[in-house]
């Protein structure tokens, strides 16, 4: 069986307090851009044994072959993005891999001792967050989404040829509200 973690990590995710401020800080301090921005992205899933819907504003930029994902959580529902009091867990959140078979990837991760923290769906996308109860702090995400590899390749090319103009590129309302497009 193919081990999805044999693929390179393709994403590093951060929870931020204010998306626009975070983008400007990343552009100013790292030169990373442009950033594709999705407002009002939504994930329906299970967290801590209960159904939940999480909404967020998301931005994606690229450094080399890595997608940097910035997430401002806009809901107060229980989720892996917030602490017990509902406050966002600001800072580094997860590393992610693309998979063609989410169920198989999750099963392999569980065989390695990881447990499912959050499983969710969005338009055209399924994700699972896993973690090690023995080593708290970082979450491992598997993403199954048709067209994800192509979207990442497009973002990498946009970043490679970026001239510094228009660092924030919002996705318009006529595009499906999907953080992976």
Helices and strands as residue ranges (DSSP letters): G 4-6, E 11-15, H 19-30, E 35-47, E 50-63, E 66-73, E 91-98, H 102-111, E 115-122, E 125-132, E 135-145, H 148-160, E 168-170
